[in-house]
Amino acid sequence: MSLTYLLQVTGVAETAVKTVETMGTKEQSLWTIVARSSVGFGLVINIALALMLGYAVFVFVERFLALRKASKEEDNFLAKIKEYLTEGKIDQAKDYCSRSTSPSARMLEKGIARIGKPIESIAASIENTGKLEVLRLEQRLSFLATAAGAAPMIGFLGTTIGMVVVFIDLENATALEIKTIAPGIMTAMVTTVAGLIVGIVSFMGYNYLVGRIGKVVYQMENAALEFMDLLNSPGK
């Protein structure tokens, strides 16, 4: 490799660096990019997605705390209930359940209150109470499921509107410049990203909470089965 060739390569590299430095790129903050995309109908799309994201986060945090509280049971809770019922202390068993905040305790409290009636009546009372408790655990989760599917579609609507704006600006422009099409493209891209972010957050939050609800429901079913087994035992 000759020295002349190396000098030529070095000269080309220096020229390229100077060109880049001369042209430069202006860094923009995230808020600036969002503000530039919030023009016309893009503003409506961004506000809608921001509200959806805020409420989705609120629902996730609120349900997470509620499920964490519901999944906590006192140590030896079922053993204590069995002890009270075996000794015939029905009132003490009801009071013990009323002091607990778990869905299993509220469900068993209804069953204990019906002791002395037919087994079918007790089982129906426990089942109905369990359904109400599950509905209470699942409240507002439907929003997360809706947002997981609707947010990307809203973002895609913003993409379509942004591209329409680009074509309108191109039709009205006298010369093709990047500044002419930049606002429409910015709206299209930002709304797409925002919609995907809201959809992903909602989808992951929904599936996580459904898994936590499944664990609480398992605890409720286990408590109900042990309670019914106790009532059906020969000694009871």
C-alpha positions in Angstrom: 0.0 0.0 0.0 1.6 3.3 -1.1 2.0 6.4 1.1 0.1 8.5 -1.5 -3.0 6.3 -1.2 -2.9 6.6 2.6 -2.7 10.4 2.4 -5.7 10.4 0.0 -7.7 8.3 2.4 -6.8 10.6 5.3 -7.7 13.6 3.4 -11.1 12.2 2.5 -11.8 11.3 6.1 -10.9 14.8 7.3 -13.1 16.3 4.7 -16.0 14.1 5.8 -15.6 15.0 9.4 -15.5 18.7 8.6 -18.6 18.3 6.5 -20.5 16.6 9.4 -19.3 19.3 11.8 -20.4 22.0 9.5 -23.8 20.5 8.9 -24.4 19.5 12.5 -27.5 18.0 14.1 -29.7 19.9 16.5 -30.5 17.7 19.5 -34.1 17.9 20.7 -35.7 16.9 24.0 -38.5 14.4 24.2 -41.0 17.1 25.2 -40.0 19.1 22.1 -40.6 16.2 19.8 -44.0 15.5 21.4 -44.9 19.2 21.2 -44.0 19.3 17.5 -46.2 16.3 16.9 -49.1 17.8 18.8 -50.4 19.9 15.9 -54.0 19.9 14.8 -55.7 16.5 15.3 -52.4 15.1 16.5 -52.9 17.0 19.7 -56.2 15.2 20.3 -54.6 11.8 19.7 -51.7 12.5 22.1 -54.0 13.8 24.8 -56.2 10.7 24.5 -53.3 8.4 24.7 -51.8 10.3 27.6 -55.0 10.0 29.5 -55.3 6.3 28.7 -51.7 5.8 29.9 -52.3 7.7 33.2 -55.5 5.8 34.0 -53.9 2.4 33.0 -51.1 3.1 35.5 -53.6 4.1 38.2 -55.6 0.9 37.6 -52.5 -1.3 37.7 -51.2 0.2 41.0 -54.6 0.2 42.7 -55.4 -3.4 41.7 -51.9 -4.5 42.6 -52.2 -3.1 46.1 -55.7 -4.6 46.5 -54.6 -8.0 45.3 -51.5 -8.0 47.5 -53.8 -7.3 50.5 -56.3 -9.9 49.4 -53.7 -12.6 49.0 -52.4 -12.2 52.6 -54.0 -14.6 55.0 -53.2 -15.0 58.7 -51.1 -17.9 59.6 -53.2 -21.0 60.4 -56.4 -19.2 59.4 -58.2 -22.4 58.3 -56.8 -24.4 61.2 -58.3 -21.8 63.6 -61.6 -21.9 61.9 -61.6 -25.7 62.1 -60.8 -25.5 65.8 -63.7 -23.1 66.6 -66.2 -25.2 64.6 -65.1 -28.5 66.1 -65.6 -27.1 69.5 -68.9 -25.7 68.5 -67.8 -22.0 68.9 -69.7 -20.7 65.9 -69.9 -17.1 67.1 -66.2 -17.0 67.7 -65.6 -18.4 64.2 -67.7 -15.7 62.7 -66.0 -13.0 64.7 -62.6 -14.3 63.6 -63.6 -14.2 60.0 -65.1 -10.7 60.3 -61.7 -9.4 61.6 -59.9 -10.6 58.5 -59.9 -8.6 55.2 -59.2 -11.6 52.9 -61.9 -12.7 50.4 -61.6 -16.2 51.8 -62.6 -15.0 55.3 -65.7 -13.1 54.0 -66.7 -16.2 52.0 -66.4 -18.5 55.0 -68.2 -16.0 57.2 -71.3 -16.4 55.0 -71.0 -20.1 55.2 -70.6 -20.2 58.9 -73.7 -17.9 59.3 -75.8 -20.6 57.6 -74.6 -23.6 59.7 -77.6 -25.6 60.7 -79.3 -25.2 57.4 -79.0 -27.8 54.5 -75.6 -28.4 53.1 -76.9 -27.3 49.6 -77.9 -23.9 51.1 -74.5 -23.4 52.7 -72.7 -24.4 49.5 -74.8 -22.0 47.4 -74.2 -19.2 49.8 -70.4 -19.8 49.7 -70.5 -20.0 45.9 -72.4 -16.8 45.5 -70.2 -14.9 47.9 -67.1 -16.3 46.1 -68.5 -14.9 42.7 -69.0 -11.5 44.2 -65.5 -11.5 45.7 -64.0 -12.4 42.3 -66.0 -9.6 40.6 -64.7 -7.2 43.2 -61.1 -8.4 42.5 -61.6 -7.9 38.7 -63.1 -4.4 38.8 -61.5 -2.0 36.4 -59.5 -4.7 34.7 -61.7 -4.4 31.7 -60.2 -1.0 31.0 -56.7 -2.5 30.8 -57.9 -5.1 28.3 -59.6 -2.5 26.2 -56.6 -0.2 26.3 -54.3 -3.0 25.2 -56.2 -3.3 22.0 -57.5 0.2 21.4 -54.4 2.2 22.1 -52.4 0.9 19.1 -55.4 1.4 16.9 -55.6 5.0 18.1 -51.9 5.4 17.4 -52.4 4.0 13.9 -55.2 6.5 13.4 -52.7 9.3 14.2 -50.3 7.7 11.7 -52.9 7.9 9.0 -53.9 11.4 9.8 -50.2 12.5 9.8 -49.6 11.0 6.4 -52.7 12.8 5.1 -51.3 16.0 6.4 -48.0 15.3 4.6 -49.7 14.9 1.3 -51.8 18.0 1.8 -48.7 20.0 2.6 -46.9 18.6 -0.4 -49.7 19.5 -2.6 -49.8 23.1 -1.4 -46.0 23.5 -1.3 -44.1 25.3 -4.1 -40.9 23.5 -3.4 -40.0 20.1 -1.8 -38.3 20.8 1.5 -38.0 18.7 4.6 -39.6 21.4 6.7 -42.7 21.0 4.6 -43.4 17.3 5.4 -41.7 17.2 8.9 -44.8 18.1 10.9 -47.0 15.5 9.4 -44.4 12.8 9.6 -43.6 13.8 13.2 -47.3 13.4 14.1 -47.5 10.0 12.4 -44.4 8.6 14.1 -45.0 9.9 17.6 -48.7 8.9 17.7 -47.6 5.4 16.6 -45.0 5.1 19.3 -47.3 6.5 22.0 -50.1 4.0 21.0 -47.7 1.1 21.2 -46.4 2.2 24.6 -49.9 2.5 26.0 -50.9 -0.9 24.5 -47.8 -2.7 25.8 -48.1 -1.3 29.3 -51.8 -2.2 29.4 -51.3 -5.6 28.0 -48.5 -6.6 30.4 -50.3 -5.1 33.4 -53.6 -6.9 32.6 -51.9 -10.3 32.2 -49.9 -9.8 35.4 -53.0 -8.9 37.4 -55.0 -11.8 36.0 -52.2 -14.1 37.2 -52.4 -12.6 40.7 -56.2 -13.0 40.7 -55.8 -16.6 39.8 -53.7 -17.2 43.0 -56.3 -15.5 45.2 -59.1 -17.5 43.6 -57.1 -20.7 44.3 -56.9 -19.7 47.9 -60.7 -19.1 48.0 -61.4 -22.5 46.4 -59.1 -24.3 48.8 -60.7 -22.6 51.8 -64.2 -23.4 50.6 -63.3 -27.1 50.0 -61.8 -27.5 53.4 -64.8 -25.8 55.0 -67.3 -28.1 53.2 -65.2 -31.2 54.1 -65.4 -30.2 57.7 -69.1 -29.8 57.6 -69.5 -33.2 55.8 -67.2 -35.0 58.3 -69.0 -37.6 60.4 -68.0 -35.9 63.6 -69.7 -32.6 62.7 
